[in-house]
Amino acid sequence: QVQLVESGGGLVQAGDSLRLSCAASGRTSDSYVMGWFRQAPGKEREFVAAINWMTGNTYYADFVKGQFAISRDNAKNTLYLQMNRLKPEDTAVYYCTAVPGFTLYYHESRYVYWGQGTQVIVSS
């Protein structure tokens, strides 16, 4: 049983920054991959970024283009997504996810555990 709780979303203006957090509990080891997906209204859930918890190796969706950064705090057992230069197109519900293993999957079907999501709204 793994539980994920996201926080840090909110209403911001274009160009602002946000840091999303995902508090993880129930993991029995560090042999997990964790990541972020997002879902805008009327669109499919899409991959944003993933990280190998043990090694710190990361993988990003092409649209990120240096705008976002995924990281983790081992001591706090918390995953982060630093989002800079936000655009209205970034408006979505952002979900934290996890799966046992080491492969940084980009398809949502590969992930097992999901948080409830945190809303990010970027106004122009």
Residue, then its C-alpha position, 0 to 999 in steps of 0.5 A: q500500500v502506497q499513498l500519495v498526497e499532492s499539494g502546492g497548486g493554486l492560481v497564478q499569473a503567466g510567468d509565475s512559478l510554483r513548486l508542487s509537492c507529493a508526500a509519499s507513504g507506505r513504500t517498503s523500499d527505495s526501488y520505485v519510480m515516481g513521476w508527475f502527470r497532468q490533465a487539462p480539461g477535455k484532454e487526456r492525462e499526459f506525462v510530465a516527468a519521472i525520476n528513479w528514486m534511488t539514482g535520481n535519474t530523470y526523464y522529461a516530456d518534450f514540452v517541458k524544455g527546461q521549464f520544469a524540474i523534478s526532484r525528491d527529498n529522501a529524508k522527507n520522502t517527498l517528490y517535487l515538481q518545480m514549475n517556472r515561467l508558467k503559461p496558460e497552457d500549463t493549466a491542469v490537474y497535476y497528479c503524482t504517481a509511482v510504480p515499483g521498479f527502475t524504468l522511467y515509463y512515460h505512459e500512464s498505464r505503467y504506473v500503479y499508485w496515484g495521488q488525488g491531484t492538485q489544481v494549477i490554474v495559470s491566468s494570462 
